Every structure is written in C-alpha cells, then in structure tokens.
Amino acid sequence: MSKTVQENLGHATPEFTMKVYAHANETMKKNSAARMEDTIKTLLT
C-alpha cells in the first residue's frame, strides 16, 4: 500500500512517504486513545 501512496504522491521512495506521514498516524493514535479514555471515565462515574 505504501508503494501505491508513494507513487500517487510522486515521492521518490515509499520510505520517504512513511517518514513524512508516520507522525500523523502516531498523533491520531494518541488522540484516539485519549478520547477512549475520556469515554470510559465518563461511563464509570
């Protein structure tokens, strides 16, 4: 999949694509975990 994205974006390598966009994935994971934690806390109170 990263090869397809790399080609669509015109990046030289899939590694470059992953380096550029990997931080967004980590941020999304952290935000999602925080929202889940808030929801669980709300349900437990």
Buried (B, 14 or more C-beta within 10 A) or exposed (E): EBEEEBEEEEBEEBEEBBEEEEEEEEEEEEEEEEEEEEEEEEEEE
